[in-house]
Amino acid sequence: MMEMMQSFSEDGDDAPPSSSEDLIDPEGMRELASAMGEGVRFVSATPASDSSGSMGYTALFEYDDISRVRINPMLGAPTDEEESADSDAVTFGFDRGGRPRLTISIQQSGENEDESDEYEEQSPEEAAMMASMMKPFLGGMAFSVAVKIDSGIHSTDASYVDGDTVTIMDFQMDKILDNEKLFSKVVASSSVSEKDIQKELAAAGVRIEAKDTVTVDFR
């Protein structure tokens, strides 16, 4: 998370996009599709229509085999270093069986990391300073990962279920901007899936699945 915040600061001299259309980069979307797994293809992108003035777009991808798909909500976000598609990735398994079952695996922060890798932890003062600098840029920032089952859900052990939709992550920055302590923690963290801040994020209304594996049985 810190790397992403710093990159916003470093890119501050670039001309900001003036419309949702300016945000759409077809070549970048094709590269993103490739990073999401074998057989994933970029289909189209539609600019968002928001009377509030917010900018964004909806990108449509298609795939041949969901078991080859991996999703990282931070892929495509600005970073100092190229994001790994396997970092904090969400992957899938599918068993057609008697009752179709989707298995969703969530690579939580800190798993399978090289113990020799060191994360340069920010001091409380540094985190507070960075948080103060970044606040004006982060209002309205949001990212989410959710799976909708068209046939409906028979049963699931997911923590966040709404009708036929399972939410793996629903992170809206506006929900924590006014919480100075929590916001500073998020800015300083290596990932929003760090278990030591998940409870505080949940209390603030940010939904992040804490289980490593979730199963969904179809109707």
SEVO-550874 format. One record per residue: residue number from 1; residue in three letters; x negated, y negated, z of N, C-alpha, C in turn. Coordinates in pm, 1 decimal. Example, Ala and Ser with C-alpha at 12.3 -4.5 7.8 and 13.67 -1.06 7.14 Angstrom:
2
palum/titi/neast/nnorth/nup/caeast/canorth/caup/ceast/cnorth/cup
1/ALA/-1319.0/569.0/780.0/-1230.0/450.0/780.0/-1320.0/330.0/780.0
2/SER/-1285.0/225.0/708.0/-1367.0/106.0/714.0/-1290.0/-3.0/787.0
! end
This chain:
219
palum/titi/neast/nnorth/nup/caeast/canorth/caup/ceast/cnorth/cup
1/MET/-83.6/120.7/0.0/0.0/0.0/0.0/-86.7/-125.2/0.0
2/MET/-195.4/-121.9/77.2/-283.5/-237.8/82.0/-342.1/-268.4/-55.3
3/GLU/-384.5/-162.7/-129.6/-442.4/-185.5/-262.0/-343.0/-256.5/-352.5
4/MET/-215.2/-218.2/-343.9/-114.7/-280.3/-427.5/-97.3/-426.9/-390.9
5/MET/-95.1/-459.0/-261.1/-79.0/-596.9/-216.6/-195.3/-683.5/-265.2
6/GLN/-317.3/-627.9/-254.2/-434.2/-704.1/-296.0/-431.1/-732.8/-444.9
7/SER/-381.3/-637.4/-523.9/-377.5/-657.8/-667.5/-279.0/-766.6/-705.0
8/PHE/-169.2/-779.8/-629.7/-76.8/-889.3/-653.4/-149.7/-1022.1/-636.7
9/SER/-232.2/-1030.2/-532.7/-305.0/-1153.1/-505.2/-404.1/-1184.0/-617.0
10/GLU/-476.7/-1080.4/-664.1/-577.8/-1101.2/-765.8/-516.2/-1137.6/-900.1
11/ASP/-392.0/-1091.1/-924.6/-326.1/-1119.9/-1051.2/-246.5/-1248.4/-1046.5
12/GLY/-262.4/-1324.4/-938.4/-179.2/-1441.4/-918.0/-197.8/-1549.2/-1022.6
13/ASP/-313.0/-1550.8/-1094.8/-338.3/-1652.1/-1195.4/-270.6/-1620.7/-1328.0
14/ASP/-223.1/-1496.7/-1343.6/-157.0/-1458.6/-1467.6/-19.8/-1523.0/-1474.6
15/ALA/21.8/-1554.6/-1597.1/153.8/-1614.0/-1614.0/260.1/-1512.3/-1575.3
16/PRO/352.1/-1548.6/-1487.8/455.3/-1454.6/-1445.0/554.8/-1428.9/-1557.0
17/PRO/617.7/-1311.1/-1559.5/718.0/-1284.4/-1663.3/836.3/-1378.8/-1646.3
18/SER/892.9/-1420.6/-1758.2/1005.5/-1513.6/-1752.7/1139.5/-1444.8/-1770.7
19/SER/1137.2/-1316.4/-1807.1/1261.9/-1243.0/-1827.5/1237.8/-1094.7/-1807.7
20/SER/1345.6/-1018.5/-1795.8/1333.4/-874.0/-1781.0/1268.3/-811.1/-1904.0
21/GLU/1296.6/-868.8/-2021.1/1237.0/-816.9/-2143.8/1084.6/-822.8/-2138.7
22/ASP/1030.7/-927.4/-2074.0/885.2/-942.8/-2065.8/819.3/-831.1/-1985.3
23/LEU/897.0/-766.0/-1899.4/842.0/-660.7/-1814.5/826.8/-528.0/-1888.2
24/ILE/898.0/-512.8/-1998.3/901.1/-383.9/-2067.8/778.7/-368.1/-2156.9
25/ASP/702.5/-262.2/-2130.8/581.6/-230.2/-2206.6/595.4/-87.9/-2259.0
26/PRO/646.0/-68.8/-2381.8/669.1/66.2/-2434.0/545.1/155.2/-2428.1
27/GLU/428.8/100.4/-2462.6/307.2/181.3/-2458.7/275.9/223.5/-2315.2
28/GLY/295.0/130.0/-2220.3/275.2/163.7/-2080.0/373.2/270.2/-2033.4
29/MET/495.8/265.8/-2084.0/596.2/365.6/-2047.9/558.9/503.4/-2103.2
30/ARG/501.3/506.4/-2220.9/457.9/634.9/-2276.9/341.9/692.8/-2195.9
31/GLU/252.3/604.9/-2151.3/142.4/651.4/-2066.1/196.4/702.3/-1932.9
32/LEU/297.6/633.9/-1880.1/360.3/676.9/-1755.4/425.3/813.3/-1772.7
33/ALA/492.0/833.5/-1885.6/556.0/962.6/-1913.2/452.2/1074.1/-1912.0
34/SER/336.1/1048.6/-1973.3/230.3/1148.5/-1976.5/181.9/1181.0/-1836.1
35/ALA/173.1/1077.3/-1750.1/127.8/1098.1/-1611.8/230.9/1173.5/-1529.4
36/MET/357.0/1172.8/-1572.8/464.4/1239.0/-1498.6/471.7/1388.1/-1526.8
37/GLY/392.7/1435.8/-1620.8/387.8/1579.3/-1641.8/400.3/1621.2/-1787.0
38/GLU/363.0/1744.8/-1812.2/368.0/1800.4/-1947.3/512.9/1805.4/-1996.9
39/GLY/535.5/1756.9/-2116.3/669.4/1762.7/-2175.2/760.2/1648.3/-2138.0
40/VAL/710.3/1550.9/-2057.8/791.3/1433.8/-2022.3/772.6/1328.3/-2130.3
41/ARG/884.4/1271.8/-2177.5/878.8/1174.5/-2286.4/958.2/1049.1/-2251.0
42/PHE/903.5/935.3/-2290.0/973.4/808.2/-2275.0/1075.2/795.3/-2387.4
43/VAL/1200.6/763.4/-2351.2/1307.8/752.7/-2449.1/1342.3/607.4/-2479.6
44/SER/1369.9/529.2/-2373.7/1411.1/390.7/-2395.7/1401.0/312.4/-2265.5
45/ALA/1408.0/179.7/-2278.2/1409.8/91.0/-2161.4/1511.4/-19.2/-2188.7
46/THR/1597.3/-43.8/-2089.4/1702.7/-143.5/-2103.2/1684.1/-251.5/-1998.0
47/PRO/1673.9/-378.8/-2038.7/1657.8/-486.9/-1940.5/1774.4/-490.4/-1842.9
48/ALA/1743.9/-518.5/-1716.8/1848.1/-527.4/-1615.6/1923.3/-658.6/-1630.1
49/SER/2050.4/-654.7/-1600.0/2133.1/-775.2/-1602.0/2174.1/-804.4/-1459.2
50/ASP/2119.1/-913.1/-1402.6/2142.4/-945.6/-1262.3/2167.7/-1094.9/-1249.8
51/SER/2287.1/-1130.3/-1206.0/2323.9/-1272.0/-1195.2/2244.4/-1345.1/-1087.6
52/SER/2177.7/-1269.2/-999.0/2100.8/-1331.6/-891.5/1967.2/-1386.4/-942.3
53/GLY/1930.2/-1350.1/-1064.6/1803.1/-1396.9/-1118.9/1690.8/-1295.7/-1105.2
54/SER/1717.3/-1180.2/-1041.7/1615.6/-1076.8/-1028.6/1585.6/-1016.2/-1165.1
55/MET/1460.9/-972.2/-1183.5/1420.7/-912.9/-1310.1/1388.2/-765.9/-1292.0
56/GLY/1410.2/-689.6/-1397.0/1379.6/-548.0/-1392.5/1431.8/-479.0/-1517.4
57/TYR/1421.6/-347.7/-1519.5/1472.1/-272.1/-1633.1/1496.7/-128.6/-1590.1
58/THR/1576.1/-58.9/-1668.8/1601.6/83.3/-1647.8/1532.5/160.0/-1758.5
59/ALA/1440.0/248.6/-1721.0/1366.5/329.2/-1819.1/1422.2/470.7/-1818.7
60/LEU/1443.9/524.6/-1937.6/1497.6/659.9/-1952.5/1388.1/752.4/-2003.7
61/PHE/1367.8/865.3/-1931.9/1271.3/966.5/-1972.2/1344.1/1099.7/-1987.8
62/GLU/1290.9/1187.6/-2069.4/1346.0/1321.7/-2081.3/1233.5/1423.4/-2062.8
63/TYR/1271.2/1546.4/-2027.6/1170.2/1648.7/-2002.3/1223.4/1783.5/-2047.5
64/ASP/1131.7/1877.5/-2069.8/1169.0/2012.4/-2111.9/1187.2/2106.1/-1993.9
65/ASP/1104.0/2089.0/-1891.1/1103.0/2181.6/-1777.2/1079.7/2100.5/-1650.2
66/ILE/1179.7/2097.0/-1561.7/1167.6/2013.2/-1442.0/1055.0/2060.5/-1350.7
67/SER/1017.8/2186.6/-1360.3/909.4/2236.9/-1274.5/774.7/2177.6/-1313.0
68/ARG/765.6/2111.5/-1428.9/642.4/2048.1/-1471.0/642.5/1897.0/-1445.7
69/VAL/752.9/1849.3/-1388.3/766.0/1705.6/-1363.3/711.5/1671.0/-1225.8
70/ARG/634.1/1563.3/-1216.1/589.3/1511.2/-1087.4/611.5/1360.3/-1088.4
71/ILE/667.4/1311.1/-980.5/702.9/1169.9/-973.3/630.3/1104.6/-857.0
72/ASN/564.8/994.3/-885.6/505.0/910.8/-782.2/567.0/772.6/-797.3
73/PRO/646.0/725.0/-698.6/713.1/595.7/-714.3/617.4/479.3/-731.8
74/MET/488.4/498.3/-698.3/392.5/389.8/-712.5/322.4/391.1/-847.9
75/LEU/344.6/495.8/-929.8/286.7/494.6/-1063.3/345.1/378.3/-1141.3
76/GLY/259.4/302.4/-1206.9/306.1/187.6/-1282.6/299.2/59.2/-1204.1
77/ALA/283.3/68.1/-1071.7/266.0/-53.5/-991.8/123.0/-101.9/-1006.2
78/PRO/98.6/-231.0/-991.2/-38.3/-280.9/-1004.6/-124.7/-233.1/-889.1
79/THR/-243.4/-182.3/-920.7/-335.5/-135.5/-816.9/-477.8/-169.5/-858.4
80/ASP/-568.4/-172.0/-759.8/-709.0/-196.7/-789.9/-769.7/-77.9/-862.5
81/GLU/-725.8/42.2/-823.8/-776.3/162.9/-884.7/-659.3/239.9/-942.8
82/GLU/-689.6/321.6/-1043.7/-583.9/398.9/-1107.4/-520.8/493.8/-1006.4
83/GLU/-386.7/491.6/-998.6/-316.7/580.0/-906.6/-322.6/722.9/-958.7
84/SER/-339.6/816.4/-869.0/-332.6/956.9/-906.4/-187.9/1000.5/-910.5
85/ALA/-150.4/1076.1/-1014.2/-12.9/1124.4/-1024.0/16.8/1223.8/-913.4
86/ASP/-88.1/1280.4/-850.3/-66.0/1378.6/-744.9/-62.3/1315.0/-606.9
87/SER/-92.6/1186.7/-595.1/-90.8/1118.7/-466.5/52.1/1086.1/-427.6
88/ASP/95.0/1135.1/-311.5/232.1/1114.3/-265.9/333.4/1154.3/-373.0
89/ALA/303.2/1261.3/-446.8/388.5/1301.8/-557.7/508.2/1383.0/-510.5
90/VAL/616.0/1374.3/-588.0/734.5/1457.4/-569.5/736.9/1555.0/-686.5
91/THR/738.5/1685.6/-656.1/741.1/1788.1/-760.1/864.2/1876.9/-740.4
92/PHE/892.0/1960.4/-840.4/1018.0/2034.1/-840.7/998.5/2180.1/-879.8
93/GLY/1087.3/2263.2/-826.9/1096.0/2402.3/-868.0/1242.3/2434.6/-890.7
94/PHE/1271.4/2524.2/-983.9/1411.3/2554.9/-1014.5/1429.7/2704.3/-1028.2
95/ASP/1528.0/2757.6/-953.4/1561.2/2899.6/-957.1/1706.7/2911.8/-1001.3
96/ARG/1727.7/2968.2/-1120.8/1864.2/2978.7/-1171.8/1945.3/3078.1/-1091.1
97/GLY/1887.7/3190.1/-1051.8/1947.1/3286.7/-962.9/2098.7/3301.8/-972.8
98/GLY/2160.9/3355.3/-864.4/2306.6/3364.8/-860.3/2369.0/3228.3/-843.0
99/ARG/2307.5/3146.7/-756.0/2347.3/3007.6/-739.6/2224.0/2921.9/-764.9
100/PRO/2227.3/2840.2/-868.3/2108.5/2759.7/-900.7/2058.9/2681.0/-780.2
101/ARG/1927.4/2682.2/-762.2/1866.5/2610.1/-649.9/1749.7/2525.4/-699.9
102/LEU/1751.7/2398.8/-660.6/1642.1/2307.5/-689.1/1559.6/2290.7/-562.8
103/THR/1429.6/2309.8/-573.9/1338.7/2287.0/-461.3/1258.2/2160.8/-490.4
104/ILE/1262.6/2067.3/-395.9/1191.8/1940.8/-411.0/1078.2/1938.3/-309.6
105/SER/955.5/1927.2/-358.7/838.2/1925.1/-271.2/782.2/1784.5/-266.5
106/ILE/759.7/1735.7/-144.3/710.5/1599.4/-125.5/569.7/1605.0/-68.2
107/GLN/472.9/1553.1/-144.5/334.8/1546.7/-97.4/322.9/1429.6/-0.5
108/GLN/328.2/1458.7/128.9/321.4/1353.2/228.5/179.4/1300.8/241.3
109/SER/167.2/1175.1/282.0/36.3/1111.8/297.5/-49.5/1190.7/394.5
110/GLY/-175.4/1209.5/354.9/-270.1/1275.8/444.6/-286.1/1423.0/416.8
111/GLU/-195.4/1481.7/333.6/-206.1/1622.7/303.3/-304.3/1643.8/190.0
112/ASN/-380.4/1750.1/199.3/-474.2/1789.3/94.3/-575.8/1680.4/61.0
113/GLU/-604.9/1593.6/154.4/-704.1/1489.9/130.0/-841.1/1537.2/174.7
114/ASP/-943.2/1497.7/105.3/-1080.0/1531.4/141.5/-1113.7/1461.5/272.4
115/GLU/-1155.5/1540.9/372.2/-1184.3/1483.5/503.4/-1298.9/1384.0/496.4
116/SER/-1381.4/1394.4/391.8/-1493.8/1301.6/380.4/-1449.0/1165.8/328.9
117/ASP/-1327.6/1159.9/269.4/-1277.2/1031.9/220.6/-1241.7/943.6/337.8
118/GLU/-1282.7/819.8/333.5/-1257.2/728.6/443.1/-1165.8/616.6/397.4
119/TYR/-1067.4/588.0/478.6/-978.6/477.2/448.7/-1019.3/358.7/535.5
120/GLU/-1046.2/248.4/471.6/-1091.1/130.5/544.6/-971.1/65.2/612.4
121/GLU/-955.3/95.0/739.4/-840.8/44.5/814.0/-853.5/-105.8/837.9
122/GLN/-743.6/-174.9/818.0/-740.8/-318.6/839.6/-720.4/-349.4/988.2
123/SER/-785.1/-453.4/1035.6/-762.5/-496.8/1173.1/-624.8/-562.1/1179.9
124/PRO/-563.8/-570.1/1299.4/-433.1/-635.6/1311.8/-435.3/-778.5/1257.1
125/GLU/-545.8/-847.7/1278.9/-555.8/-986.0/1230.9/-559.5/-991.0/1078.4
126/GLU/-636.6/-899.0/1017.4/-645.0/-895.6/871.6/-511.2/-857.0/810.1
127/ALA/-444.3/-759.3/871.2/-314.4/-716.0/820.3/-212.1/-828.0/829.8
128/ALA/-213.5/-902.2/941.4/-119.0/-1013.0/959.2/-144.7/-1122.5/856.5
129/MET/-272.5/-1149.6/828.3/-306.2/-1253.1/730.3/-261.1/-1211.8/590.4
130/MET/-288.4/-1084.5/554.7/-247.4/-1036.6/423.8/-95.6/-1035.7/410.7
131/ALA/-26.7/-996.0/518.7/119.5/-993.8/516.7/175.2/-1132.8/492.9
132/SER/115.9/-1232.2/558.9/161.3/-1370.4/542.3/141.7/-1418.2/399.2
133/MET/29.1/-1379.5/338.2/-0.2/-1420.0/200.6/94.0/-1353.6/101.3
134/MET/131.5/-1229.4/129.0/208.0/-1152.2/31.9/358.8/-1172.3/40.3
135/LYS/409.2/-1219.8/152.3/553.7/-1232.4/170.1/624.7/-1302.6/55.0
136/PRO/573.5/-1417.3/7.6/645.3/-1487.7/-99.8/659.0/-1405.6/-227.8
137/PHE/568.5/-1307.7/-248.1/570.4/-1229.8/-371.5/657.8/-1105.2/-361.4
138/LEU/694.7/-1066.1/-239.7/754.8/-934.7/-220.5/905.8/-935.5/-199.9
139/GLY/965.7/-1052.6/-190.2/1110.3/-1057.7/-174.4/1179.5/-990.2/-291.5
140/GLY/1268.6/-897.6/-262.1/1341.1/-826.9/-367.1/1271.2/-703.9/-419.9
141/MET/1145.5/-680.6/-377.8/1073.6/-561.9/-424.2/1141.1/-436.0/-370.6
142/ALA/1160.9/-336.6/-457.3/1224.3/-211.8/-415.3/1180.1/-99.0/-507.5
143/PHE/1172.4/21.8/-453.5/1150.6/139.1/-536.3/1215.6/258.1/-468.4
144/SER/1262.3/352.6/-548.0/1334.1/466.1/-491.4/1313.4/590.0/-577.4
145/VAL/1332.4/706.0/-513.8/1333.4/834.1/-582.4/1457.6/907.6/-534.0
146/ALA/1547.0/940.9/-625.9/1669.8/1010.7/-590.7/1701.6/1112.5/-699.4
147/VAL/1769.0/1218.7/-661.2/1806.1/1324.0/-755.5/1957.8/1340.0/-752.2
148/LYS/2021.0/1326.3/-869.0/2165.6/1343.4/-879.9/2194.9/1476.8/-945.8
149/ILE/2279.8/1556.1/-881.8/2317.5/1687.0/-932.7/2453.8/1674.4/-1001.1
150/ASP/2456.4/1684.0/-1132.8/2580.3/1661.1/-1207.3/2691.7/1758.2/-1169.4
151/SER/2656.3/1882.4/-1140.4/2758.4/1982.2/-1107.4/2805.0/1972.6/-962.8
152/GLY/2737.4/1889.2/-882.7/2771.6/1874.8/-741.9/2681.4/1958.2/-653.1
153/ILE/2679.2/1925.0/-525.6/2593.3/1994.1/-428.9/2676.9/2088.1/-343.2
154/HIS/2635.6/2215.4/-339.3/2701.4/2312.6/-250.8/2646.4/2300.8/-110.1
155/SER/2513.9/2295.5/-99.1/2449.1/2279.4/31.3/2307.6/2227.3/10.6
156/THR/2254.5/2162.0/113.4/2117.5/2110.9/107.8/2068.0/2081.9/248.7
157/ASP/1937.6/2086.4/267.1/1879.1/2050.4/396.0/1813.7/1912.8/389.8
158/ALA/1843.8/1836.4/285.6/1789.4/1701.3/272.5/1841.8/1610.6/383.0
159/SER/1762.4/1514.5/421.6/1801.5/1423.0/529.1/1900.5/1316.9/482.0
160/TYR/1892.5/1278.8/354.2/1975.4/1169.2/304.2/2054.6/1216.7/181.9
161/VAL/2183.9/1237.0/202.3/2270.9/1287.1/97.0/2393.3/1197.3/87.5
162/ASP/2426.5/1157.5/-34.0/2545.6/1076.2/-57.2/2619.8/1135.3/-175.6
163/GLY/2723.6/1210.9/-147.9/2797.4/1276.7/-255.1/2711.6/1378.1/-326.6
164/ASP/2686.7/1356.5/-455.5/2606.5/1450.1/-534.5/2463.1/1402.3/-553.5
165/THR/2419.3/1307.6/-467.9/2285.4/1250.0/-481.1/2201.6/1271.4/-355.5
166/VAL/2078.9/1319.8/-374.3/1981.4/1336.5/-266.2/1876.8/1226.6/-281.9
167/THR/1855.1/1151.4/-175.4/1756.3/1044.1/-179.0/1627.8/1089.4/-110.6
168/ILE/1517.9/1082.1/-183.7/1386.6/1116.5/-130.1/1321.0/992.2/-70.9
169/MET/1337.3/879.2/-139.3/1281.1/753.4/-90.5/1367.4/638.1/-139.8
170/ASP/1398.5/546.1/-49.7/1470.1/423.5/-86.9/1408.8/311.2/-5.3
171/PHE/1312.8/243.9/-67.5/1233.3/142.6/2.8/1269.2/4.9/-50.6
172/GLN/1329.3/-76.5/34.2/1364.3/-213.9/-1.9/1288.5/-308.9/90.5
173/MET/1195.3/-382.8/32.5/1107.0/-467.6/111.2/1182.8/-572.3/192.5
174/ASP/1296.1/-619.8/140.7/1373.1/-722.2/211.9/1416.0/-676.1/351.3
175/LYS/1426.5/-543.9/371.4/1471.9/-492.6/499.8/1366.7/-503.4/609.4
176/ILE/1241.0/-529.2/571.0/1136.9/-536.8/673.6/1061.4/-668.7/672.5
177/LEU/1092.9/-759.6/579.4/1017.3/-883.8/569.5/1022.5/-966.2/697.3
178/ASP/1134.0/-961.9/768.9/1148.7/-1043.3/889.6/1096.7/-973.9/1015.4
179/ASN/1053.2/-848.2/1000.6/996.3/-773.5/1112.2/843.8/-782.4/1100.3
180/GLU/785.2/-884.1/1164.2/642.9/-913.2/1146.3/554.1/-793.6/1177.7
181/LYS/582.8/-725.3/1288.9/498.7/-613.3/1330.8/506.0/-499.0/1230.7
182/LEU/627.8/-461.0/1190.6/643.8/-350.3/1097.8/591.1/-386.0/959.5
183/PHE/616.9/-508.1/915.2/569.7/-550.6/784.1/417.4/-544.8/776.9
184/SER/351.0/-588.6/882.8/204.1/-583.7/886.1/154.9/-439.6/881.2
185/LYS/226.1/-349.0/948.3/188.2/-207.4/945.1/198.7/-151.7/803.9
186/VAL/307.1/-185.5/734.7/328.5/-135.7/599.5/221.4/-188.7/505.6
187/VAL/189.3/-317.7/517.5/86.0/-378.0/433.3/-48.9/-309.9/455.0
188/ALA/-79.0/-274.9/579.3/-208.7/-216.9/612.5/-216.1/-67.0/587.9
189/SER/-101.7/-2.8/564.3/-100.4/142.2/552.6/-150.5/187.9/417.2
190/SER/-202.0/309.4/412.2/-244.3/367.8/285.0/-125.8/421.4/207.5
191/SER/-14.2/447.5/277.3/105.6/498.0/211.8/225.9/475.8/302.1
192/VAL/343.2/444.2/240.8/463.9/426.0/321.4/517.0/558.5/373.5
193/SER/458.2/671.6/330.1/502.3/800.6/381.4/423.2/845.4/503.3
194/GLU/336.3/759.2/555.1/263.7/794.1/677.0/363.9/820.4/789.0
195/LYS/350.1/935.1/852.5/449.8/979.2/949.4/460.1/887.7/1071.1
196/ASP/350.9/819.9/1106.1/354.2/738.4/1227.3/437.0/611.0/1211.0
197/ILE/473.0/575.2/1087.7/558.1/457.0/1071.2/694.6/492.1/1010.9
198/GLN/716.4/619.6/979.3/843.7/657.0/917.6/962.9/630.5/1009.1
199/LYS/948.0/656.3/1139.0/1059.6/633.4/1231.0/1095.4/485.9/1238.6
200/GLU/993.6/400.2/1240.2/1019.5/256.6/1244.9/1084.2/207.9/1115.5
201/LEU/1041.1/264.1/1003.3/1101.1/227.5/875.8/1246.7/273.3/869.7
202/ALA/1272.6/394.3/920.9/1409.6/445.5/921.3/1500.3/356.7/1005.6
203/ALA/1449.1/310.7/1119.3/1527.5/222.9/1205.9/1559.5/90.5/1137.1
204/ALA/1473.6/50.6/1042.6/1495.0/-74.8/969.9/1583.8/-55.9/847.3
205/GLY/1623.7/70.1/821.1/1709.8/96.2/707.4/1638.4/145.1/583.3
206/VAL/1508.8/173.8/597.1/1431.6/227.9/485.4/1437.1/379.8/494.3
207/ARG/1479.5/443.6/386.3/1496.5/588.9/386.9/1379.2/658.1/317.8
208/ILE/1309.6/742.2/392.1/1199.2/821.0/338.6/1211.6/962.4/394.2
209/GLU/1224.3/1060.2/306.4/1237.6/1199.4/348.8/1111.5/1244.4/421.9
210/ALA/1128.8/1294.1/545.1/1014.7/1335.4/626.1/976.5/1481.5/603.4
211/LYS/1066.5/1560.8/546.8/1037.7/1702.4/523.0/941.7/1716.7/405.3
212/ASP/859.2/1821.4/412.4/768.1/1850.3/302.7/840.8/1915.0/185.1
213/THR/946.3/1990.1/216.6/1022.6/2060.3/113.7/1171.4/2048.8/141.8
214/VAL/1247.8/2021.3/37.6/1393.6/2010.1/46.2/1453.8/2103.9/-58.2
215/THR/1558.8/2175.4/-20.7/1627.2/2260.8/-117.3/1769.2/2209.7/-140.4
216/VAL/1815.2/2226.9/-264.3/1950.4/2183.6/-301.8/2014.6/2296.9/-380.3
217/ASP/2123.4/2352.1/-327.2/2199.0/2455.1/-397.1/2312.2/2391.2/-474.8
218/PHE/2322.7/2426.2/-601.5/2424.4/2366.3/-687.7/2561.3/2429.5/-662.5
219/ARG/2665.1/2354.6/-692.9/2801.1/2411.7/-692.0/2815.8/2506.2/-809.6
! end
